[in-house]
Structure formats: structure tokens, C-alpha cells
Amino acid sequence: MAATLTSFFKRAPSKSSSSEFDTAPEGQLFEKTKPEEDGDECLHDCESCTIKYPNKFSIDEKEKLYGHVKGWQTHLLVATGKTDWVRDVEDEKGSVMQAIGKTSAPENGRLMLSASNIPVPHHSTDPYAEPTRCLLLPSFTWIDNVSPSNVPELISHINAAPTNTSKLASSAPNGSSHPNGASTNGSLPADQTTDADAPLSTSVPVSLPADSPFDTKLCQYDALILMCSQRTRDARCGQSAPLLKRELERHLRPLGLYRDTQDTRPGGVGIYFISHVGGHKFSANVMVYRKAGMGIKRVTGGGNGVMVEKGGAGVSGGSEDDGGAGQCIWLARVRPEDCENIVRYTVLRGKVVKPESQLRGGFDRERGLVSW
């Protein structure tokens, strides 16, 4: 068993303090949809959804969700090409995850480590036989040529990377116009404003030394949807993830926003399965990372006037601001009938439809807010 307190977090004292960020009280981290602004659709689950969970799919519907996820500073997705793993992914023999579990933790705060179904960049039947690639968040950076032997260099790269509590150059003071076009009704009260004059940092990839073993490039997506699929931890995760992916894809395709694993067009939304993130009794867990500076323009989509992000395919072909993730919205208790509104409001607008029953937490770097 890997010698860590959890299988998905690397613990370390935080070098970069998050004191410039405020812990948002419940109801104030992300804006809730409002019928008068967003239309009556935000009040209703998808009526055309035909995908259903198994009859015996039972979860905890009563326990309080918000504010109980442990804070994290960076999130590393390791490509394995698989959708299930041994119970603790740091026990996957010969893997990058195992090497990270045996290496000193990053110095810039807690690392969330996830095995993922991102395809490996080789054709070996053993996913760990050759170097793989990783996706580092919140910087939205691909890191290629990662192997167990160069994990110490990988940790050094993570140490220099932006974190979930690195403020963005586009950050707006509380009470001003929100960069993603949302109103500031969900901002903190005046006596809880953030330090808008603090030094700002962007999320572009860190320059690599000439002898670095890695190749890095910005991730092309405007948003990422991550879902736990680890059946070995809980059968419900293995059941729910593929069903939700089908339904999310059904709503993204008409908008020209769905991207499969071979699609390298800029913009759009990538969907990946990841290993256990905690709280499987609240399955399905869905994490939505949205790039900072995602503008909004109205287009006609099937006559319903849905909001589509500037930068989506068929709109302008890539986000105008490659500053990394501005938000991560962590939802739970997600069912297939929720997917239409998750696409319409959460992915595209950064709003939450059912925060009281589905929002676990997350961060908003543009407003300097976290849930922890």
C-alpha cells in the first residue's frame, strides 16, 4: 500500500499562501441559475433523456456536500488509456502514479493525482512500458515524455506552475463585472472582499530548461469535464461515468463543442474518466474545469438560443485567453437528466443549477474564492 494518507492527494506544507483568497460561504462561490435571467429551462431536468441508471443505483441524498472537500493546489492527470485501476492508483506497478507516491510532494501545496483514460502516446499493450503524457491543471498544460524515472523533474515543474490560488491577471475585484459575463450577485459582501491589488500571476506553462526531458504545450480545450470511473473503488462510479459521457456528448455535439480523444481542434470540451476523487457515496462526481476569460456570445442552437462560449468550435476556434483554468466546479449526485443543464449553464456559463444538493466545492481564481 502506498505510504500516503490518501490515494489521490499528495500532502505538503503550502509554499504559496492562499491567504489572498477568501473561503466563500455556501451559495456565494458560483452563481446559481435564475429563471428570470436564464429562462425556465434551468428549473427542469432534461425531458428528452432516455439514459437511466440501474434500478438499484442508490446514493447518499441527505448529507451536506458543500465545503467538505479538502483544498488542493494542482491537479495532475496521468494518461493510462484505462478506465479502471487498482484500488490505490499509487500501487499501479511501474506507473508514473507509483513513482509520484514515492517522491517528495510538491512544495506549492497539495497535488491531486488522478490516473485517467487519456490515451497513452504509444502502442504497447503495457500502458506503463514507455513514457506517457500528463495534463497539469489549473495551467491547462500538456506534459509529454513523462516516465517514472523523471518524476523528480516533473515535481520540479509542478513546483514552478500556477496553483488554484494563484490569482489571474484578468482577476476582477469583487463587485465589478465578472470576466465570464455573469453578474456579481453571488459575490461576497463588501466586508469580505479579496485583495484585488495583490500581485497577479498568469497560468501559462513555465519555461523549461534546455536539458528538460519534457515537451510542453497548452491544452487546446476551453473546458474539461472529469468523471470518476473507478469501479474497483465503487461499482457506481464504473456504472455512472460511461452513461453520463454519452449524455453529455449528446448535448455537446449539436453545439460543435464535443472533442474526442483524437480531435486536436482548438476550443471545445474534453471529457475524461479519472480515478477516485473521494465521496463515491455521492456518485456521480463530476469536475468541470473552465478556462479563464471565456467570453459568451449567443448563437442559435436548434432554435433554443443556447449560450455558447466564445472559443467553441464553429464560433471562433479557441479561447482568447489561454490563462489556464479560472474555475473548477465540483458537482456530485449527478444523474443523466442533469447533463443538459450542466452543459448549458455550468460548462458554458460557470453557473450551478442545483447548488444546494449538488455542489461539493471548487475555486474561482478570477474572483479569488475557494470552498475550503
N, C-alpha and C positions, 0 to 999 in steps of 0.2 A: 504493500500500500504506500502510495506516495506520501512523503512526510510533510504534508501541508494540512492546514486546518480545514480547508475546503478544496474540492477538486477544480473549482473554476476561478478562484481568486488567489493572487499572489500577494501576501501581506508585506507591507514595508512602511516605515515612517515616511510621511509625505515631505518631500523637499520643497515643493512649491505650495505654499499655504493656500487654502481655498477661502481665506477669511474675507476676500473681496466679494465672495458670492454669498447670497442670503439663502437660508433654508425657507422655501416657500411653504406657507401653511396650506392645508388641504383646500383645494378649489382655486388656488392662485398661481400654480406653476404653469399650466396651459389653459388657454381659453376654452370654455365649454361652448358647444354649438347652441345657437338660439334660433328658434323658428322665425322670429321677426327679421333676422339677418340672413339666415341660411336656408330658409324655406321649411315647409312642413316635413320634407323628406328626412330631416335629421331626427324626427320623432319616431320614425318607423324602421323596423328591420326590413331587410330585402324580401320582397314578396315573390321574386322570381327564382329564389334559391331552391334548388332541388337536392343539394347535398346535405346529408344529415349525419350526425354522429351515431355510433352504435347505440342501441336501446339502453344498454347498461352503462353508458358513459356518464359517470357520476363524479361531481367535484364539490369542493367546499364553496358554498354560495354565501356564507354568513360572515366569515372572518374579515376583519378590516384589512384593506390592502395598502392604502397609501401610507408612505413614509416608513415602510418596514424593509425596504431593500437596502443593503449595505452600499455605501458610496464606492464608486470606482473611478479611476482617472484615465485609464486607457483600456482598449478592448482589442485583443488580437484574435483574428480568425485564421486558423491554420487549415490549409487545403489538404483534405484526405481523400476526397472522392467518395466518402462513405456517409451513410445517414444514421449509423449506429456504431457504438464503440463500447469498450469495456466500461464497467461502472464508473471508474475514475479515469478520465482521459489521460492523466499524467502517468497511468500504468500501461498505456499502449506501448508495447515494447518496440524500441528503435525509432520512436516518433519524436518530432520536434516538441510535442507536448511533454513527453517524458524528460527530455533534456532541460526544458524550462523549469520543470518541477525540481530538478537537481541543481539549478543555478541560482545565484543570489537574485533576489527580487529587484525590480526596477526601483530607482531612487526617487522617482517623481510621483509616487503614490500607487495605489492598488491597481494591479493589472487583472482584468477579467480575461481569462484564457478559454477559448472555445475551439474545439475541433469542429470542422464544417464539411459540408458536401461540395465545397468549391472543388472543381476538377483539378487533379494533380497535373503538372506540366510534363508528364512522361507517360510511357505506355507499359510500364512494368506492372505485373499482377500484384506486386507488393507495393502499397502506396508509400511505404517508408524506405524503399530501396534507393531512391535517388532524391536529390534536393527538390523541395517543393516551393510553394509561394504562400505568402500570408497577406492579409488585409488588416492594416492598422487603423483604428479609429480612436479619437474623432478626426484624425487628419485625412481620412479617406485616401490612404496611400497603399498601393500595391508594393510588396517587397518580394522580389524574386531571388531564387538561388539560396533558399534557407535550408539548412541541414542541422542535425543535432550537433555537429562539430563546431558550427559557427554561431551557436546560440548566445555565447557571451557577447559577441559583436552585435547580435540582434538586440540584446538587452541594452547595450550602449546606445544603439539607435533609438530605442524606445525612451531612454532617459532624456534624450535631446528633443523629443517630439512634443507637440502640444498636448494638453490634457483636457479633460472635461471641464476643468475650472480655469483654463486659460481663456481670458476674455478676447473677444474678436475685435478687429479694427472697425467692424461695422456696428459694434455694440451701441445701442441707444439707451440713454438714461430712462429710468422708469418714469412713466408719464408722458413720454414722447412717442412719436409714431413708431410702431413696431416694424422692423425691416421686412417681415414676411407679409405685410399688408393687413395683419389682424389689428383690431382695435386694442386699446390698452386697458379695457375694462377689467382684465384679470391681473393687472399689475399690483404690486404691493402698495400698501398705504404709504402716505408721504413720510411717516416716521420710520419706515423700513426700506428706504431707497438704498440702492447699491452705490458704490463709489465709482461714478461714471468717469472721473478724472484719473483713475488708476492707469498705469502703463498697459497698453493693449498689445496683444500678440496675435499673429495670424496662424493658420494651420497648414501652410504649405510644407511639403516634405523638407526635411533637414538636408543640407548639402552633405554628400558623402565624401569621405577622404578618398584619395586616389587608389589606395590599396584595399578599399572596401570589397568584401565578397558579394555584395548585393547590387541588384539593379532595382531602382525605384521609379515609380511614376504615379501620377494622380489617378485615382479610381474614376472611371468615366460616369458612374451613376449619379443622378441627382438625389436619389433616396435608396435606402436599403430596408428590406423587411426581413427580420431574422426570427426563426421559429425553432423552438426546441423539438427535436425529433428522436431523442434518445430513449428508445424502447427499453433498454436494459435498466434504466432508472425508473421508468414508469410507462406502462403499456399505453396509457392515454396520450402521452407525447408522441409515440410512434403512430398512433391512430389519427390524431388530430392534424399533425403537420401536413401530410400529403393532401388531406381533404381541404384544408384552408388554402394551400397553394393553388389548387385547381380553381377554387372560387375567387381568390384574389386575381389570378391570371385572367379569369373570365371578365373581370371588370376593368383590368388594366389594358387588355388588348384593344378594345374599341377606341381607346384614347391614344393609342400608339405609344404607350409607355412601358409595356412589358418587355423585359430583356431576359432571354435565356442565357445559359452559361457560355454560349459561343458567340453571342451578339456583342460586338465591341463598339457599336454606335454610341456617341456621347449622349448624355442625358438618360432619361427613363428611370425605371425602378428595377433593382435586382432583388431576387428572393432567394434566400439560402436557409438551409437547415443547419442547426448548431447543436452542440452538446448541452447538457444540463445547466440551467441557469438558476435553479432553486425555485421552490414554490410549485412543484409539479401537481400538488393538490388543487392548484388554481388553473390547471390546464384549460385552454391552451395559452402559453405565454408567447407574446409577440412583441418584439422590439423594433421600433421604427426610427431609423437614423435619417435625418433630413439635412441636406447641405444648407449652410448659411447663405443668406442673400437670395433665397429662392423667391423671385417675384411671381406675381399672379396675373394672368390675363384670362378673360372669359372667351371660351370658344363654344361652338355648338357641338354637342356630342349626343347624337341620337335624339336631338330635339329637346334635351333636358337642360341645356345651358350649364353643364357642369363646369367647375373651376379646374383649369389645367395649369400646372406650373410652367412658367416661362423657363425654357430649357428642356422641356419634354420633347420627345421625337415628334416631328411634324409641326413643332411650334417654333423653336429657334435653335434646336440642336445642341444644347449644353448649357449648364448653369453659367451665368455671367460672373459669379463669384465662386472660385474654387477654394474657398477658405476652410474647407472641411465641414464637419457636422456642426450645425448651430443648435440642434436639438436631438435628444433621444427621448422618445415617448414609449414607455414600457407599459404594455397592457397585459391583462390576464382575463381568464374566463371568456376568451374569445370563441365564438361559435361561427359556423359558416354564414349564417344570416346577418352577422355583423360586418362581413367583408366589404360590402358595397359602400357603407358609410365610412369604414376605415380608409378606403381608397379616396372617397370623395372629400372627406373632411380632415382626417388625420394625416395621411400621406401628402395630400395636395395643399392643405391649408394649416397644418400644425395645430388643429383643434381636436378636442376629445368629445365624443358623443355621450359616453356613459362614465364620467369620471368617478362618480360615487361607487360604482360597482366593478369597474374595470381598470382604473388607473393605479398601477403599483408605484410609479415614480419616474425619475429621469432627470434631465437637465435642460436648461436653456441658456446657452453661452451668450446669446445676443442680449439677454436681459440680466445676466448674472445671477441665475436662480438654479437651485438644486433641490431635490426632495429629501436629502439626507442631512 
